[in-house]
Structures are given as C-alpha cells and as structure tokens.
C-alpha cells in the first residue's frame, strides 16, 4: 500500500546561493542586476553587503538553534544586532539623493529590503518622504515595490510598539518564524524610538493604506502592488505575518499570524476594501485569478479580527456569486482529462512489495467514486486556496453553508483528488456541527483504504482528529482503520499487529515482511488521536503486547516518540497501563537516553513513573553511566536526573530529585478571588 504521495507539495529550495552566483556571473558580462542601471563600483559595494548579511544571518540561525530556550532579548548582543544597525545606517547613507533610482535595481533592492528593519529613525523617515512623493510608479516597480512593502511592515511594527502585543498569539508566532526574521521583529518592537517617530510610522501606514484604497482599480490585478495592498490590509487590523507564511498565503497566514492592538479608525479604513470590492461587476471572477484571489483571502483573514458579522456577509457573498458558479464545458473536459491522468498515475505508483490488486484487476473498482458535477471553485488552484482560507476563519453558520452548498455529496471524490484533498482536510479541521461531521464521516469511511493507497493519508489523519475534537464516531473510526489495514476479523494474531500497521500505514500483508523502524508521520498522528479517544483500550493492548525491542525501535524515531506523550497524557488510559508500559521498556532506557528523540521518551516515562519505578530507571541509567556520558543527549539526562547524587546515596537522591524537578517547573500564579462587599467590610460591620 502506498503511504506517501509522490505528487505532494514540495518544500521550496533555498535560492540565496544561486541568486548570488548568477548575479556575479552576469556582472562579468557588464550586467549589474536587472532594473535601473548602476555602475561597477556600486554593484561591488552592494554585492559585498549581501555577502556580509548572508554570513551574519546564517550565524544568527545557528546560534538560535543552540539557544532555543533563551529569550530573544537576552542575547541581542551575541546575535550581532548592533553591528547590523551600524551597517544598515551606513548603507542607507550611501543611497542619499538616489533612493528611488537605486531601489529600482535588483541587487540594491534586495540589500535595502534586508537592512531596512535595522535603520535609525532619521534614515527611515527620509525614505518615507522620498517614496511618498513617488508612490504610483513605485507600487508597480518590480524591485522598488519590495522595498516599499518592507517599509510598510517596519513602519507598522514601530508604530504599534511592544506594549500593544497580544502575548498569547505572540508566543505561537514566535516559534513559527526563522530566527533572523524574529530578531528583526523584536528589534523594531523593543528599540527605544521616540514617540514622534512612532507616530510618523503610524501616519505612513495609514497613508499607504488610503492610497491603495483610492487606487483599487489600478492595483487589484497588479502583480507588485497587490502584495503591498495585502500587507496594508493586514497592518490595518494589527496583524503581522512572517514573510515565509505570507508568500505561501492561504491558511498558512492564519496559522502563523501575530496580533497587535491598533487604533480603532484603522479598522474602519480596512472595512472599506471589501465594501468597495463587492460592488464591482468583476467581483464574481476574483477567486479565479491569482492576485485578486489572494486579496480576498487576506480580507477574510483581516475581517476575522476586525468584524465577524461582516466576515459572515462577505464570505456568503463570495460563496453565492463566485464559488457556486458552474464550470465551463470546455474547461470541464480538460479537467476531466487531467483527473484521469492523475488517477492512472496513482494506480501505477502502488508501492513495490504490496500484495494489493490493482484497480484494473477488479478488486478496487467498487471503491472508485463516480465523478460528480463540480462547481467552478474546484477547477482552479487560486479559488481552492481561497476556499481553504475561508474555511479556516469562518464561523459555525458560514461553515455549515459552505459544507451544504459545496461539499455535501462530493466529499469522497474531492478527498481523492490531488488539488482538492487539502480542502477536505481544512473542512475536517474546522467543522463545528456534529451533524455535518457525521455526514462527512459517512462519505469518507468506505474510502479510507483507497485514500491510504493513493497517499492521501492527511485526510485520514484529519478525520481521526475531528473524531477526537467532536467526540463522536470514534469506535467506527477504529473499526474502519482495522478494515483498511486488513487486521479486522476474528484472527487475534492479525489484530495484535494493528499498532504496527497503523504507525507505518501499511496493510498486514506488507508489514509482516517490513523490519524497518520507519514510522509514518500521519500514522503517528492517528495513533496519538486514538490514544486520546474515550475508549482506546484496543490500541493500548496492541502496544503493550508488542516486544520491548519493537517498542523502543518505534519510540526512538522523530514521529514515534510523540506517541508516548499521548499515551502518558491521555485521560482515558489507566494508571496500570502506564506502569506496564514503563516496566516493559526497562532494559532499553539507556538506548533511549542517548538519542535525541528517545531521551524525550525517557523523560515522559520518568515523569509518569511511581517512586519504585524511578529508582529502577535510575539504577539502569547509572549502570551504564559511561555510555550515557558519551552522548550529548545522555549527558543532559545524566545531569537533569542528578546521577552523581544517586551514586552517593539512592535514598538521598530520591529526596533531592523531587525538589530539583519541582524547582524547574514554572510555577502557576493563582489569582486571588475578588472579595465580596460583605467580606471586605467584615471587620467594620462586626
């Protein structure tokens, strides 16, 4: 059974090295970057700046990996921020009286965009003035527009300041961003800029936003200006999105957003964008064009913060007049041919060694879903991405309408298509009504085996996550997985291998000859979901019946280690089952402790263990102390659990360890309950 989709979305390759190599190669031919012309001396200066920045930011990322637990502000000096500030100011000083000309060159634009976040207030305000006098041509310039977009982002960050950050959202977004971008954001929020400069930054954000609003007709379809417009809309509602997520667009922006407080009048300006756009006669075609579709997605994301009722109205209008449009006959024929090619490819890509019959042999013919008549939204990538964004921000009523009008009766077919299976995943992640989910489950349940064969295991993982979140169809989900992995029926030997089949997402016939330690990402996630179901006893028994050798092999992998987290933290797994798993892993704790992911498993087991079990684990670790100290992860375990103290006195170690571990845990600050009036004046009244 195929477990990975060969046509899946691939990670974009890093283009920095190739860009620099090509730029230097073209310079030998006298071509100093695209856009406006610069001389040889200027090119050499800015290309050296790019080289220096690249070396500096790589150092930032390496140090960030070594200091993940240290707060970003604690090591600003070690990250070479202030040398970067000096370099940024020197570079921007060199552009004096040539700001527009130089910003329109490819090489200079890249350097300015990377450094503008570290310039002082004088330099940034000078660029505000120069760019403000030439906004219209700069918005459409393929290189200067990048500098303007970055200026808008930096002006927003400096304008809102650190005091306005929403800490709850901030922590999540901070982990999602690369270190260099994180440092830049923290610098602009924390640096001691004057209130006058921050006010000028706020005025610049408002000015650019109103300029975009007044020139909607010119910029909606403009490749360069549309990016600036989307940044302005997000800024008006106090939303900051990392560049990586911004480039991906869609639901990635909703996932990595970070919110700040902004003036109320900014929200009103933002609301004018959807109000004007929905009156245009071209509005019905917006989802089917790349830039206008991305703009609608950003507006929906912004409205989810600014005005939920307006989001409901705007989303419903997109649904009724755009997404429900029937597909053109000519396009439908082309899409039909494309779908047929994809289907043949999936059938041919069945994993080698699998004993499953191919569809042409007749066995899987009954699993095929006849292609329903699909609305136009599912035939264009831009509209599918917009639909995913709307699903991620919609309220309960709008979600029900989206499901009823677009997905009902088509879920099984859409889940098996490369372009639309992500929409099904997004629907499952956000569906709120139990009745709607049960209808979706009924459509998908017979197709689980087919989805796993085609490599669309993400849909199955999202389905199990929805069962957990909504607390329904959990027993049916386990039964469907057993059937799909061929371990159902009365054969106990087959049933015991359910966990093995699940973590590999391969059927019983294939797992029998597979001795590798591979653990599928979605297989691990599904196992974690099932362990948190209301009745996970079947999977728990399958895990506990496995030999300790196989368990340690599974738990010693990046994906498999998290299964132990779910096992130890589940509310529906009894204490005896946890003790049995901890006891079963005895003899393998040293092997776990010396690896990156296995050491996490050891920590989880030690945390859940009883005092007697902790002593046995410590004894095992101490018996191979030299092996433990030979690994960087083992040394951390040795230090954390105070094995030196154990060597002197196990009883003293047992007493000191609990105090030591309690001291490491962050203490929760309990709020004092407010006193009633009678309690406050008790002494006086008595």
ABEGO torsion letter per residue (X at the ends): XBABBAABBBBBBBAAAAAAAAAAAAAAAGBBEBEBBBBAAAAAAAAAAAAAAAAAAAAAAAAAAAAAABBAAAAAAAAGAAAAAAAAAAAAAAABGAAAAAAABAAAAAAAAAAAAABBAAAAAAAAAAAAAAAAAAAABAAAAAAAAAAAAAAAAAAAEAAABBAAAAAAAAAABBAAAAAAAAAAAABBBBAAAAAAAAAAAAAAAAAAAAAAAAAAABAAAAAAAAAAAAAAAGBBBBAAAAAAEEAAAAAABBBBBBBAAAAAAAAAAAAAAAABAAAAAAAABAAAAAAAAAAAAAAAAABAAAAAAAAAAAAAAAAABBBBAAAAAAAAAAAAAAAAAAAAABBBGBABBBAAAGAAAAABBBBBBBBAAAABAAAAAAAAAAAAABBAAAAAAAAAAAABGAAAAAAABAAAAAAAAAAAAABABAAAAAAAAAAAAAAAAAAAAAGBAAAAAAAAAAAAAAGBGAAAAAAAAAAAAGABEABAAAAAAAAAAAAAGBBAAAAAABABABBBAAAAAAAAAAAABABAAAAAAAAAABBAAAAAAAAABAAAAAAAAAAAABAABBAAAAAAAAAAABGAAAAAAABAAAAAAAAAAAAABBAAAAAAAAAAAAAAAAAAAABAAAAAAAAAAGAAAAAABAAAAAAAAAAAAAAABBBBBBBBBBBBAAAAAAAAAX
